[in-house]
Amino acid sequence: MNTISTWISSHLPWLRLPSITIGKTDILEILILAYLVYKLLQWIMTSHAWTLLRGILVIGAAVSLIYLLNMDTLIYIVNQGMSIIIITAVVVFQPELRRALESLGERQIVATLFSLGSSKSVEQRFTDRTINELVKATMEMARAKTGALIVIEQKENLHEYERTGIEVDALVTSQLLINIFEHNTPLHDGAVVVRGDRVTAATCYLPLSDNMSLSKELGTRHRAAVGVSEVTDSLTIVVSEETGAVSLAYKGKLDRRVTEKQLRERLTFLQNKAVVSRLPALWRKEKKEG
């Protein structure tokens, strides 16, 4: 331990290790810290912060290498810009930090912290029944030229966008989705968020994509679908109100005029990636184009 502390003091002067002693409360302290670190990592993995954190880890590894190789010029630049880096990190993580602080004031925070496995995992996949209901609702709305915007959550949670809408929390059914997007109904404007087998919220606002390569004939609904797919790993189903065509937005790409078979294949692929041995035809096309 002394050797490690000496090396860090000589090569990484900005990093200080706390003194470690063995006491009666050390085990309890370690357990508390381990639990807090676990909860922090769990929050990071289920939010947009994970993508940003990976970039910060790469920068941190590069800075460590700079100090290890004693690159004096780069060390000087890093030392001078450390305060700017910290401020930049706070600005970049501002939405996540704000939501974390807001959650501290909620009454459910204690139950959330100490619920050991009782809460649903964000990574849960929807059932075959949900796939059938989504496909049925989408095709019926396409035939009736009813505009629709359905965002299906994957690993990254969509709480940020759910908060902009109205809570629904109902089982996914074709009748429910059709009724939500029916013309002149209170909930038809905006997007629906689906998590697992449930519709969690409706009339949600989504970020619009500023991708200049998108066709000029696409309206706000399609740009919103692409926009949310650029910042999350969600899959968004879009039904055009003008043409009735079905489109899918995923990872910043928009597939237009999707057939019922292609929609079912895409949903099946996202349902449980581990059991799917080959990509659907629509995705093989994307891979070739990329």
Backbone as CSV, one residue per row, in Angstrom:
resi,resn,N_x,N_y,N_z,CA_x,CA_y,CA_z,C_x,C_y,C_z
1,MET,0.829,-1.197,0.000,0.000,0.000,0.000,0.867,1.252,0.000
2,ASN,1.970,1.214,0.770,2.879,2.372,0.797,3.511,2.607,-0.563
3,THR,3.840,1.495,-1.263,4.437,1.622,-2.591,3.455,2.285,-3.560
4,ILE,2.202,1.865,-3.506,1.182,2.447,-4.379,0.991,3.920,-4.066
5,SER,0.931,4.260,-2.771,0.744,5.658,-2.372,1.916,6.512,-2.818
6,THR,3.122,5.957,-2.722,4.305,6.706,-3.149,4.290,6.961,-4.650
7,TRP,3.886,5.924,-5.430,3.847,6.071,-6.893,2.807,7.113,-7.291
8,ILE,1.629,7.050,-6.643,0.573,8.011,-6.968,0.994,9.425,-6.583
9,SER,1.653,9.582,-5.453,2.091,10.910,-5.016,3.113,11.512,-5.963
10,SER,3.954,10.670,-6.567,4.989,11.181,-7.453,4.504,11.392,-8.880
11,HIS,3.586,10.529,-9.357,3.139,10.611,-10.739,1.782,11.275,-10.897
12,LEU,0.929,11.138,-9.892,-0.407,11.745,-9.950,-0.608,12.608,-8.711
13,PRO,0.042,13.764,-8.680,-0.020,14.597,-7.470,-1.418,15.115,-7.157
14,TRP,-2.303,15.167,-8.182,-3.653,15.685,-7.954,-4.585,14.650,-7.343
15,LEU,-4.079,13.379,-7.244,-4.903,12.318,-6.684,-4.330,11.894,-5.346
16,ARG,-5.133,11.932,-4.319,-4.701,11.549,-2.982,-5.546,10.389,-2.477
17,LEU,-4.857,9.334,-1.989,-5.563,8.202,-1.421,-5.783,8.421,0.069
18,PRO,-6.995,8.155,0.580,-7.218,8.303,2.008,-6.492,7.214,2.784
19,SER,-6.120,7.508,4.001,-5.464,6.520,4.847,-6.467,5.444,5.239
20,ILE,-6.032,4.199,5.192,-6.907,3.068,5.460,-6.531,2.441,6.790
21,THR,-7.478,2.352,7.694,-7.263,1.736,9.000,-8.340,0.694,9.239
22,ILE,-8.028,-0.243,10.111,-8.969,-1.306,10.436,-9.615,-0.990,11.777
23,GLY,-10.942,-0.822,11.762,-11.669,-0.513,12.985,-12.926,-1.344,13.093
24,LYS,-13.682,-1.098,14.134,-14.888,-1.887,14.378,-15.970,-1.627,13.342
25,THR,-15.980,-0.426,12.806,-17.056,-0.071,11.858,-16.621,-0.163,10.400
26,ASP,-15.409,-0.670,10.150,-14.914,-0.704,8.766,-15.785,-1.558,7.860
27,ILE,-16.205,-2.725,8.332,-17.011,-3.622,7.499,-18.339,-2.970,7.148
28,LEU,-18.979,-2.344,8.156,-20.244,-1.657,7.898,-20.044,-0.510,6.918
29,GLU,-18.952,0.224,7.077,-18.672,1.342,6.183,-18.445,0.866,4.753
30,ILE,-17.731,-0.251,4.614,-17.470,-0.801,3.285,-18.771,-1.250,2.630
31,LEU,-19.660,-1.880,3.405,-20.936,-2.331,2.865,-21.788,-1.148,2.413
32,ILE,-21.810,-0.080,3.221,-22.591,1.104,2.857,-22.044,1.729,1.577
33,LEU,-20.708,1.864,1.514,-20.095,2.452,0.324,-20.336,1.581,-0.912
34,ALA,-20.242,0.265,-0.738,-20.477,-0.640,-1.863,-21.914,-0.521,-2.366
35,TYR,-22.861,-0.397,-1.432,-24.262,-0.253,-1.814,-24.496,1.055,-2.557
36,LEU,-23.895,2.148,-2.050,-24.064,3.444,-2.702,-23.437,3.449,-4.094
37,VAL,-22.265,2.829,-4.217,-21.610,2.742,-5.528,-22.458,1.910,-6.487
38,TYR,-23.032,0.822,-5.970,-23.905,-0.029,-6.808,-25.102,0.757,-7.304
39,LYS,-25.758,1.522,-6.411,-26.912,2.317,-6.811,-26.528,3.400,-7.807
40,LEU,-25.334,3.995,-7.599,-24.865,5.020,-8.530,-24.637,4.434,-9.916
41,LEU,-23.979,3.275,-9.978,-23.730,2.623,-11.261,-25.033,2.178,-11.912
42,GLN,-25.980,1.714,-11.088,-27.285,1.317,-11.623,-28.007,2.506,-12.243
43,TRP,-27.930,3.660,-11.586,-28.551,4.868,-12.134,-27.878,5.300,-13.429
44,ILE,-26.530,5.220,-13.451,-25.792,5.620,-14.645,-26.124,4.708,-15.823
45,MET,-26.219,3.401,-15.566,-26.467,2.441,-16.641,-27.858,2.597,-17.244
46,THR,-28.809,3.111,-16.482,-30.185,3.239,-16.977,-30.535,4.671,-17.346
47,SER,-29.540,5.493,-17.604,-29.788,6.870,-18.010,-28.833,7.235,-19.133
48,HIS,-29.028,8.430,-19.681,-28.146,8.903,-20.751,-26.732,9.153,-20.239
49,ALA,-26.560,9.171,-18.919,-25.243,9.455,-18.357,-24.234,8.380,-18.719
50,TRP,-24.700,7.149,-18.998,-23.764,6.067,-19.285,-22.962,6.352,-20.550
51,THR,-23.623,6.821,-21.584,-22.921,7.136,-22.827,-21.892,8.237,-22.604
52,LEU,-22.278,9.261,-21.844,-21.350,10.345,-21.562,-20.210,9.882,-20.660
53,LEU,-20.515,8.992,-19.715,-19.496,8.522,-18.788,-18.400,7.750,-19.500
54,ARG,-18.778,6.988,-20.518,-17.768,6.236,-21.263,-16.765,7.174,-21.929
55,GLY,-17.266,8.298,-22.445,-16.354,9.285,-23.022,-15.431,9.879,-21.977
56,ILE,-15.974,10.136,-20.770,-15.148,10.689,-19.688,-14.096,9.676,-19.256
57,LEU,-14.454,8.383,-19.231,-13.486,7.352,-18.855,-12.331,7.292,-19.857
58,VAL,-12.656,7.470,-21.133,-11.595,7.483,-22.151,-10.656,8.662,-21.916
59,ILE,-11.235,9.831,-21.627,-10.412,11.010,-21.346,-9.576,10.786,-20.089
60,GLY,-10.187,10.172,-19.054,-9.452,9.894,-17.821,-8.287,8.957,-18.053
61,ALA,-8.490,7.937,-18.908,-7.396,7.017,-19.227,-6.273,7.736,-19.965
62,ALA,-6.642,8.643,-20.873,-5.629,9.409,-21.604,-4.833,10.314,-20.665
63,VAL,-5.522,10.968,-19.707,-4.834,11.839,-18.742,-3.881,11.031,-17.867
64,SER,-4.339,9.844,-17.438,-3.467,8.983,-16.623,-2.222,8.576,-17.392
65,LEU,-2.391,8.287,-18.675,-1.242,7.920,-19.504,-0.279,9.090,-19.649
66,ILE,-0.817,10.301,-19.759,0.020,11.493,-19.864,0.891,11.650,-18.621
67,TYR,0.298,11.473,-17.436,1.068,11.586,-16.194,2.058,10.437,-16.053
68,LEU,1.661,9.253,-16.500,2.544,8.088,-16.387,3.791,8.253,-17.237
69,LEU,3.643,8.870,-18.414,4.774,9.066,-19.322,5.482,10.395,-19.108
70,ASN,5.038,11.160,-18.073,5.687,12.440,-17.740,5.766,13.392,-18.935
71,MET,4.668,13.564,-19.633,4.626,14.510,-20.743,4.376,15.903,-20.176
72,ASP,5.432,16.641,-19.957,5.358,17.900,-19.212,4.415,18.913,-19.836
73,THR,4.474,19.081,-21.135,3.620,20.079,-21.791,2.152,19.732,-21.642
74,LEU,1.821,18.461,-21.895,0.425,18.038,-21.769,-0.033,18.063,-20.313
75,ILE,0.867,17.750,-19.389,0.519,17.821,-17.965,0.179,19.253,-17.575
76,TYR,0.948,20.203,-18.076,0.672,21.611,-17.789,-0.699,22.020,-18.337
77,ILE,-0.998,21.585,-19.567,-2.286,21.925,-20.174,-3.431,21.312,-19.366
78,VAL,-3.266,20.058,-18.946,-4.312,19.389,-18.164,-4.521,20.100,-16.835
79,ASN,-3.423,20.458,-16.152,-3.541,21.135,-14.861,-4.241,22.485,-14.999
80,GLN,-3.933,23.201,-16.063,-4.565,24.502,-16.264,-6.039,24.381,-16.648
81,GLY,-6.374,23.286,-17.316,-7.754,23.145,-17.783,-8.625,22.258,-16.911
82,MET,-8.109,21.806,-15.747,-8.869,20.904,-14.894,-10.168,21.536,-14.408
83,SER,-10.114,22.790,-13.994,-11.324,23.454,-13.505,-12.367,23.598,-14.619
84,ILE,-11.887,23.870,-15.834,-12.801,23.975,-16.970,-13.448,22.629,-17.264
85,ILE,-12.660,21.546,-17.139,-13.197,20.203,-17.383,-14.286,19.868,-16.375
86,ILE,-14.066,20.223,-15.112,-15.052,19.938,-14.072,-16.345,20.707,-14.331
87,ILE,-16.213,21.997,-14.665,-17.397,22.804,-14.949,-18.138,22.258,-16.166
88,THR,-17.390,21.846,-17.185,-18.003,21.284,-18.392,-18.773,20.010,-18.069
89,ALA,-18.189,19.155,-17.209,-18.868,17.913,-16.830,-20.176,18.201,-16.115
90,VAL,-20.161,19.221,-15.241,-21.386,19.582,-14.520,-22.455,20.071,-15.492
91,VAL,-22.039,20.859,-16.493,-22.997,21.367,-17.482,-23.558,20.232,-18.327
92,VAL,-22.688,19.307,-18.747,-23.120,18.206,-19.601,-24.092,17.283,-18.858
93,PHE,-23.798,17.021,-17.580,-24.637,16.112,-16.796,-25.765,16.839,-16.076
94,GLN,-26.008,18.093,-16.409,-27.000,18.884,-15.681,-28.387,18.234,-15.631
95,PRO,-28.935,17.713,-16.752,-30.268,17.098,-16.660,-30.306,15.909,-15.707
96,GLU,-29.267,15.032,-15.782,-29.239,13.871,-14.913,-29.066,14.274,-13.449
97,LEU,-28.191,15.260,-13.187,-27.988,15.721,-11.818,-29.259,16.360,-11.268
98,ARG,-29.963,17.112,-12.101,-31.197,17.755,-11.647,-32.244,16.707,-11.270
99,ARG,-32.391,15.665,-12.109,-33.377,14.634,-11.801,-32.992,13.853,-10.551
100,ALA,-31.672,13.641,-10.358,-31.232,12.921,-9.163,-31.538,13.715,-7.901
101,LEU,-31.303,15.035,-7.940,-31.595,15.875,-6.784,-33.090,15.965,-6.522
102,GLU,-33.879,16.014,-7.600,-35.328,16.064,-7.429,-35.850,14.792,-6.784
103,SER,-35.232,13.656,-7.127,-35.690,12.381,-6.569,-35.440,12.286,-5.075
104,LEU,-34.440,13.042,-4.585,-34.165,13.022,-3.152,-35.323,13.594,-2.346
105,GLY,-36.104,14.477,-2.965,-37.220,15.072,-2.253,-38.503,14.283,-2.353
106,GLU,-38.485,13.195,-3.120,-39.687,12.391,-3.257,-39.818,11.441,-2.071
107,ARG,-41.013,11.196,-1.685,-41.262,10.329,-0.537,-40.908,8.885,-0.841
108,GLN,-40.893,8.487,-2.108,-40.620,7.109,-2.459,-39.139,6.791,-2.475
109,ILE,-38.273,7.776,-2.204,-36.837,7.545,-2.352,-36.321,6.473,-1.402
110,VAL,-36.850,6.434,-0.158,-36.395,5.433,0.807,-36.782,4.035,0.340
111,ALA,-38.023,3.911,-0.111,-38.466,2.607,-0.601,-37.677,2.169,-1.816
112,THR,-37.309,3.148,-2.649,-36.539,2.824,-3.852,-35.137,2.346,-3.499
113,LEU,-34.502,3.017,-2.540,-33.138,2.670,-2.167,-33.046,1.301,-1.517
114,PHE,-34.065,0.933,-0.758,-33.983,-0.303,0.003,-34.856,-1.414,-0.550
115,SER,-35.325,-1.256,-1.773,-36.077,-2.331,-2.404,-35.098,-3.281,-3.063
116,LEU,-34.913,-4.451,-2.483,-33.921,-5.406,-2.960,-34.577,-6.374,-3.931
117,GLY,-34.596,-6.000,-5.197,-35.114,-6.884,-6.230,-36.604,-6.844,-6.418
118,SER,-37.306,-5.978,-5.700,-38.757,-5.951,-5.832,-39.214,-5.110,-7.007
119,SER,-38.377,-4.152,-7.459,-38.761,-3.290,-8.569,-38.497,-3.982,-9.902
120,LYS,-39.226,-3.570,-10.925,-39.054,-4.151,-12.244,-37.774,-3.660,-12.887
121,SER,-37.109,-4.528,-13.602,-35.893,-4.144,-14.296,-36.232,-3.360,-15.549
122,VAL,-35.435,-2.314,-15.809,-35.657,-1.518,-17.004,-35.375,-2.348,-18.260
123,GLU,-34.568,-3.426,-18.117,-34.157,-4.214,-19.260,-35.168,-5.303,-19.637
124,GLN,-36.305,-5.339,-18.982,-37.272,-6.372,-19.293,-37.757,-6.239,-20.734
125,ARG,-38.015,-7.381,-21.363,-38.492,-7.388,-22.734,-39.994,-7.638,-22.746
126,PHE,-40.660,-7.173,-23.773,-42.098,-7.364,-23.897,-42.404,-8.770,-24.394
127,THR,-43.640,-9.188,-24.200,-44.058,-10.538,-24.549,-44.523,-10.619,-26.002
128,ASP,-44.774,-11.842,-26.452,-45.298,-12.043,-27.802,-46.665,-11.381,-27.956
129,ARG,-47.445,-11.401,-26.891,-48.759,-10.770,-26.938,-48.628,-9.274,-27.208
130,THR,-47.659,-8.637,-26.568,-47.443,-7.207,-26.784,-47.031,-6.939,-28.226
131,ILE,-46.188,-7.804,-28.786,-45.795,-7.655,-30.189,-47.028,-7.721,-31.087
132,ASN,-47.884,-8.686,-30.834,-49.097,-8.831,-31.649,-49.991,-7.601,-31.533
133,GLU,-50.129,-7.072,-30.319,-50.976,-5.899,-30.113,-50.386,-4.667,-30.802
134,LEU,-49.067,-4.499,-30.722,-48.415,-3.363,-31.372,-48.566,-3.443,-32.889
135,VAL,-48.331,-4.630,-33.444,-48.442,-4.801,-34.891,-49.882,-4.585,-35.343
136,LYS,-50.834,-5.159,-34.611,-52.248,-5.012,-34.975,-52.684,-3.554,-34.954
137,ALA,-52.313,-2.835,-33.867,-52.695,-1.424,-33.759,-52.048,-0.590,-34.855
138,THR,-50.775,-0.852,-35.132,-50.061,-0.077,-36.142,-50.680,-0.262,-37.517
139,MET,-50.971,-1.489,-37.889,-51.520,-1.755,-39.215,-52.938,-1.189,-39.360
140,GLU,-53.731,-1.278,-38.298,-55.085,-0.730,-38.368,-55.055,0.796,-38.491
141,MET,-54.151,1.447,-37.746,-54.034,2.900,-37.846,-53.476,3.308,-39.201
142,ALA,-52.604,2.465,-39.775,-52.068,2.765,-41.104,-53.166,2.717,-42.152
143,ARG,-54.045,1.721,-42.055,-55.135,1.611,-43.019,-56.114,2.778,-42.890
144,ALA,-56.301,3.250,-41.653,-57.230,4.365,-41.418,-56.549,5.729,-41.543
145,LYS,-55.236,5.726,-41.817,-54.443,6.954,-41.897,-54.577,7.796,-40.615
146,THR,-54.406,7.096,-39.512,-54.403,7.753,-38.207,-52.961,7.955,-37.771
147,GLY,-52.557,9.190,-37.610,-51.181,9.474,-37.212,-50.876,8.920,-35.838
148,ALA,-49.686,8.307,-35.700,-49.308,7.697,-34.423,-47.804,7.799,-34.218
149,LEU,-47.415,7.835,-32.943,-46.001,7.914,-32.573,-45.825,7.089,-31.303
150,ILE,-45.228,5.901,-31.431,-45.088,4.964,-30.322,-43.606,4.720,-30.058
151,VAL,-43.136,5.093,-28.871,-41.733,4.935,-28.499,-41.611,3.727,-27.573
152,ILE,-40.794,2.748,-27.962,-40.621,1.526,-27.184,-39.274,1.585,-26.473
153,GLU,-39.312,1.583,-25.168,-38.096,1.708,-24.354,-37.276,0.424,-24.380
154,GLN,-35.945,0.596,-24.414,-35.043,-0.547,-24.319,-34.245,-0.428,-23.022
155,LYS,-32.929,-0.321,-23.086,-32.107,-0.263,-21.877,-32.134,1.119,-21.240
156,GLU,-32.082,2.160,-22.045,-32.067,3.518,-21.505,-33.495,3.965,-21.197
157,ASN,-33.727,4.363,-19.937,-35.095,4.722,-19.567,-35.498,6.047,-20.203
158,LEU,-36.803,6.211,-20.330,-37.382,7.384,-20.991,-38.159,8.258,-20.016
159,HIS,-37.776,8.233,-18.740,-38.486,9.029,-17.735,-38.489,10.511,-18.084
160,GLU,-37.399,10.968,-18.694,-37.297,12.389,-19.044,-38.432,12.810,-19.971
161,TYR,-38.836,11.927,-20.874,-39.890,12.255,-21.833,-41.274,11.905,-21.284
162,GLU,-41.344,10.903,-20.422,-42.618,10.576,-19.781,-43.125,11.750,-18.945
163,ARG,-42.202,12.474,-18.323,-42.580,13.585,-17.457,-43.271,14.704,-18.224
164,THR,-43.057,14.749,-19.543,-43.683,15.808,-20.352,-45.108,15.457,-20.753
165,GLY,-45.521,14.212,-20.502,-46.844,13.775,-20.913,-47.760,13.487,-19.746
166,ILE,-48.739,12.631,-19.994,-49.739,12.253,-18.995,-49.559,10.767,-18.680
167,GLU,-49.489,10.450,-17.408,-49.295,9.066,-16.992,-50.512,8.218,-17.367
168,VAL,-50.227,7.032,-17.911,-51.289,6.117,-18.305,-51.200,4.817,-17.498
169,ASP,-50.061,4.142,-17.582,-49.808,2.897,-16.840,-50.912,1.873,-17.095
170,ALA,-51.003,1.426,-18.334,-52.005,0.439,-18.709,-51.369,-0.627,-19.596
171,LEU,-51.968,-1.802,-19.602,-51.473,-2.896,-20.424,-51.586,-2.529,-21.903
172,VAL,-50.571,-2.910,-22.666,-50.570,-2.599,-24.100,-51.634,-3.432,-24.803
173,THR,-52.588,-2.747,-25.424,-53.594,-3.407,-26.262,-53.789,-2.568,-27.513
174,SER,-54.214,-3.224,-28.568,-54.440,-2.497,-29.824,-55.572,-1.490,-29.665
175,GLN,-56.610,-1.858,-28.910,-57.732,-0.942,-28.711,-57.299,0.329,-27.983
176,LEU,-56.450,0.148,-26.971,-55.977,1.313,-26.213,-55.180,2.255,-27.105
177,LEU,-54.244,1.722,-27.881,-53.412,2.557,-28.736,-54.247,3.264,-29.803
178,ILE,-55.195,2.555,-30.384,-56.045,3.171,-31.407,-56.887,4.287,-30.805
179,ASN,-57.416,4.057,-29.616,-58.227,5.085,-28.956,-57.400,6.308,-28.584
180,ILE,-56.146,6.086,-28.180,-55.282,7.213,-27.809,-55.028,8.116,-29.003
181,PHE,-54.744,7.518,-30.163,-54.370,8.308,-31.336,-55.558,8.681,-32.220
182,GLU,-56.763,8.341,-31.804,-57.944,8.712,-32.567,-58.057,10.235,-32.653
183,HIS,-58.493,10.745,-33.788,-58.611,12.188,-33.997,-59.537,12.809,-32.954
184,ASN,-59.163,14.014,-32.539,-59.985,14.824,-31.629,-60.168,14.200,-30.245
185,THR,-59.253,13.306,-29.840,-59.263,12.784,-28.472,-58.215,13.530,-27.654
186,PRO,-58.382,13.616,-26.335,-57.463,14.423,-25.514,-56.009,13.975,-25.560
187,LEU,-55.755,12.678,-25.835,-54.392,12.156,-25.749,-53.746,11.912,-27.112
188,HIS,-54.402,12.309,-28.202,-53.889,11.913,-29.521,-52.640,12.681,-29.937
189,ASP,-52.413,13.854,-29.365,-51.283,14.685,-29.773,-50.049,14.323,-28.950
190,GLY,-48.955,14.022,-29.615,-47.726,13.660,-28.915,-47.421,12.186,-29.066
191,ALA,-46.467,11.711,-28.265,-45.999,10.325,-28.370,-46.477,9.492,-27.193
192,VAL,-46.556,8.195,-27.435,-46.856,7.215,-26.392,-45.566,6.482,-26.055
193,VAL,-45.309,6.272,-24.773,-44.117,5.547,-24.323,-44.541,4.177,-23.835
194,VAL,-43.860,3.134,-24.344,-44.144,1.754,-23.957,-42.917,1.194,-23.244
195,ARG,-43.139,0.684,-22.033,-42.070,0.022,-21.281,-42.525,-1.388,-20.956
196,GLY,-41.804,-2.373,-21.486,-42.214,-3.752,-21.258,-43.559,-4.005,-21.906
197,ASP,-44.524,-4.448,-21.113,-45.862,-4.746,-21.626,-46.874,-3.669,-21.279
198,ARG,-46.416,-2.475,-20.915,-47.344,-1.448,-20.469,-47.108,-0.120,-21.191
199,VAL,-48.202,0.566,-21.416,-48.136,1.947,-21.893,-47.993,2.822,-20.651
200,THR,-46.870,3.510,-20.539,-46.607,4.274,-19.317,-47.101,5.711,-19.392
201,ALA,-47.062,6.323,-20.582,-47.456,7.725,-20.698,-47.882,8.039,-22.121
202,ALA,-48.679,9.095,-22.245,-49.143,9.562,-23.562,-48.971,11.070,-23.645
203,THR,-49.136,11.606,-24.837,-48.960,13.035,-25.155,-47.570,13.528,-24.737
204,CYS,-46.559,12.694,-24.922,-45.191,13.055,-24.529,-44.511,13.847,-25.647
205,TYR,-43.689,14.804,-25.266,-42.928,15.600,-26.217,-41.550,14.984,-26.407
206,LEU,-41.113,14.920,-27.657,-39.827,14.324,-28.000,-38.925,15.368,-28.657
207,PRO,-37.604,15.190,-28.554,-36.687,16.143,-29.205,-36.708,15.964,-30.713
208,LEU,-36.692,17.064,-31.446,-36.696,16.999,-32.905,-35.268,16.836,-33.424
209,SER,-35.124,16.014,-34.439,-33.811,15.813,-35.050,-33.463,16.996,-35.953
210,ASP,-32.183,17.384,-35.925,-31.714,18.442,-36.819,-30.893,17.860,-37.974
211,ASN,-31.105,16.572,-38.248,-30.420,15.885,-39.339,-30.880,16.464,-40.678
212,MET,-29.964,17.107,-41.386,-30.298,17.769,-42.644,-30.508,16.781,-43.791
213,SER,-30.116,15.526,-43.598,-30.268,14.544,-44.666,-31.675,13.956,-44.725
214,LEU,-32.502,14.235,-43.717,-33.875,13.740,-43.738,-34.666,14.434,-44.837
215,SER,-35.577,13.695,-45.418,-36.383,14.237,-46.513,-37.196,15.437,-46.039
216,LYS,-37.297,16.445,-46.892,-38.045,17.666,-46.559,-39.546,17.407,-46.448
217,GLU,-39.994,16.309,-47.014,-41.420,16.012,-46.954,-41.853,15.428,-45.610
218,LEU,-40.869,15.082,-44.779,-41.190,14.526,-43.467,-41.623,15.629,-42.520
219,GLY,-42.645,15.346,-41.736,-43.167,16.332,-40.806,-42.565,16.206,-39.414
220,THR,-43.193,16.892,-38.461,-42.696,16.928,-37.084,-42.708,15.554,-36.439
221,ARG,-43.720,14.753,-36.756,-43.846,13.427,-36.140,-42.634,12.561,-36.468
222,HIS,-42.211,12.554,-37.729,-41.062,11.737,-38.123,-39.756,12.291,-37.561
223,ARG,-39.627,13.611,-37.546,-38.401,14.213,-36.999,-38.293,13.978,-35.497
224,ALA,-39.419,13.933,-34.818,-39.404,13.622,-33.391,-38.985,12.170,-33.165
225,ALA,-39.459,11.274,-34.033,-39.088,9.859,-33.916,-37.586,9.673,-34.105
226,VAL,-37.028,10.334,-35.112,-35.583,10.244,-35.340,-34.827,10.923,-34.199
227,GLY,-35.363,12.033,-33.712,-34.692,12.767,-32.640,-34.522,11.950,-31.381
228,VAL,-35.576,11.258,-30.951,-35.464,10.465,-29.726,-34.581,9.239,-29.953
229,SER,-34.537,8.735,-31.184,-33.675,7.588,-31.477,-32.202,7.977,-31.514
230,GLU,-31.910,9.266,-31.695,-30.522,9.733,-31.714,-29.942,9.840,-30.309
231,VAL,-30.787,10.055,-29.313,-30.299,10.268,-27.948,-30.607,9.103,-27.021
232,THR,-31.380,8.113,-27.476,-31.664,6.916,-26.682,-31.576,5.696,-27.581
233,ASP,-31.682,4.518,-26.972,-31.654,3.281,-27.755,-33.061,2.763,-28.039
234,SER,-34.048,3.625,-27.927,-35.440,3.232,-28.132,-35.747,2.986,-29.604
235,LEU,-36.817,2.216,-29.836,-37.359,2.011,-31.181,-38.681,2.762,-31.256
236,THR,-38.870,3.553,-32.305,-40.083,4.359,-32.434,-40.846,3.965,-33.694
237,ILE,-42.133,3.684,-33.508,-43.025,3.366,-34.620,-43.787,4.638,-34.998
238,VAL,-43.767,4.977,-36.285,-44.448,6.176,-36.770,-45.461,5.781,-37.833
239,VAL,-46.681,6.301,-37.702,-47.695,6.125,-38.735,-48.013,7.502,-39.298
240,SER,-47.853,7.650,-40.617,-48.096,8.928,-41.263,-49.589,9.197,-41.372
241,GLU,-49.970,10.406,-40.986,-51.376,10.795,-41.070,-51.771,11.107,-42.511
242,GLU,-50.816,11.494,-43.351,-51.105,11.855,-44.732,-51.192,10.630,-45.645
243,THR,-50.238,9.703,-45.488,-50.167,8.566,-46.410,-50.526,7.231,-45.762
244,GLY,-50.492,7.169,-44.434,-50.727,5.906,-43.753,-49.526,4.985,-43.752
245,ALA,-48.387,5.449,-44.270,-47.178,4.628,-44.310,-46.594,4.471,-42.907
246,VAL,-46.024,3.293,-42.659,-45.406,2.982,-41.367,-43.890,3.143,-41.485
247,SER,-43.296,3.833,-40.517,-41.849,4.023,-40.488,-41.314,3.603,-39.126
248,LEU,-40.020,3.245,-39.098,-39.353,2.868,-37.855,-38.098,3.711,-37.696
249,ALA,-37.933,4.280,-36.516,-36.737,5.070,-36.208,-35.933,4.337,-35.144
250,TYR,-34.658,4.131,-35.443,-33.783,3.413,-34.509,-32.338,3.842,-34.744
251,LYS,-31.673,4.252,-33.674,-30.270,4.687,-33.722,-30.042,5.770,-34.773
252,GLY,-30.961,6.716,-34.855,-30.808,7.846,-35.757,-31.166,7.574,-37.200
253,LYS,-31.628,6.366,-37.500,-32.004,6.024,-38.877,-33.511,5.839,-38.976
254,LEU,-34.058,6.225,-40.106,-35.496,6.111,-40.330,-35.745,5.178,-41.509
255,ASP,-36.444,4.072,-41.242,-36.852,3.142,-42.296,-38.299,3.436,-42.647
256,ARG,-38.551,3.771,-43.884,-39.889,4.171,-44.314,-40.583,3.044,-45.072
257,ARG,-41.908,3.115,-45.065,-42.758,2.143,-45.754,-42.442,0.710,-45.308
258,VAL,-42.464,0.532,-44.016,-42.193,-0.780,-43.429,-43.448,-1.650,-43.524
259,THR,-43.261,-2.896,-43.911,-44.384,-3.826,-44.020,-44.702,-4.439,-42.655
260,GLU,-45.844,-5.110,-42.590,-46.233,-5.770,-41.342,-45.215,-6.831,-40.942
261,LYS,-44.712,-7.574,-41.909,-43.723,-8.617,-41.618,-42.430,-8.008,-41.083
262,GLN,-41.974,-6.929,-41.692,-40.746,-6.275,-41.240,-40.906,-5.701,-39.835
263,LEU,-42.077,-5.136,-39.549,-42.332,-4.600,-38.215,-42.291,-5.710,-37.175
264,ARG,-42.906,-6.841,-37.481,-42.909,-7.955,-36.537,-41.493,-8.496,-36.332
265,GLU,-40.719,-8.575,-37.397,-39.333,-9.042,-37.277,-38.501,-8.118,-36.396
266,ARG,-38.684,-6.817,-36.588,-37.917,-5.856,-35.806,-38.279,-5.949,-34.322
267,LEU,-39.547,-6.040,-34.014,-39.984,-6.147,-32.619,-39.511,-7.459,-31.997
268,THR,-39.544,-8.534,-32.770,-39.076,-9.827,-32.275,-37.587,-9.788,-31.983
269,PHE,-36.840,-9.112,-32.828,-35.401,-8.996,-32.620,-35.092,-8.248,-31.327
270,LEU,-35.829,-7.176,-31.057,-35.598,-6.390,-29.850,-36.164,-7.052,-28.606
271,GLN,-37.059,-7.985,-28.785,-37.696,-8.634,-27.647,-36.686,-9.390,-26.798
272,ASN,-35.826,-10.157,-27.430,-34.809,-10.925,-26.714,-33.672,-11.223,-27.674
273,LYS,-32.650,-10.360,-27.667,-31.563,-10.454,-28.635,-30.777,-11.756,-28.505
274,ALA,-30.777,-12.349,-27.306,-29.950,-13.519,-27.057,-30.428,-14.740,-27.842
275,VAL,-31.725,-14.820,-28.135,-32.253,-16.012,-28.794,-32.401,-15.830,-30.297
276,VAL,-32.057,-14.658,-30.812,-32.172,-14.402,-32.245,-30.830,-14.692,-32.896
277,SER,-30.785,-15.630,-33.812,-29.526,-16.065,-34.400,-29.158,-15.304,-35.661
278,ARG,-30.103,-14.597,-36.251,-29.799,-13.862,-37.470,-30.587,-12.554,-37.487
279,LEU,-30.046,-11.585,-38.228,-30.712,-10.302,-38.339,-31.874,-10.381,-39.315
280,PRO,-32.934,-9.630,-39.057,-34.020,-9.553,-40.040,-33.526,-8.947,-41.345
281,ALA,-34.275,-9.196,-42.392,-33.868,-8.710,-43.716,-33.714,-7.203,-43.724
282,LEU,-34.575,-6.495,-43.012,-34.514,-5.034,-42.996,-33.216,-4.548,-42.382
283,TRP,-32.712,-5.284,-41.351,-31.456,-4.859,-40.713,-30.246,-5.233,-41.536
284,ARG,-30.339,-6.382,-42.258,-29.218,-6.737,-43.135,-29.023,-5.665,-44.208
285,LYS,-30.146,-5.087,-44.668,-30.068,-4.005,-45.647,-29.367,-2.809,-45.056
286,GLU,-29.688,-2.484,-43.786,-29.039,-1.340,-43.121,-27.544,-1.564,-43.016
287,LYS,-27.144,-2.813,-42.674,-25.723,-3.108,-42.486,-24.954,-2.914,-43.789
288,LYS,-25.555,-3.334,-44.910,-24.887,-3.163,-46.191,-24.742,-1.704,-46.543
289,GLU,-25.808,-0.920,-46.271,-25.761,0.500,-46.594,-24.752,1.235,-45.727
290,GLY,-24.546,0.751,-44.457,-23.593,1.415,-43.571,-22.175,1.127,-43.967
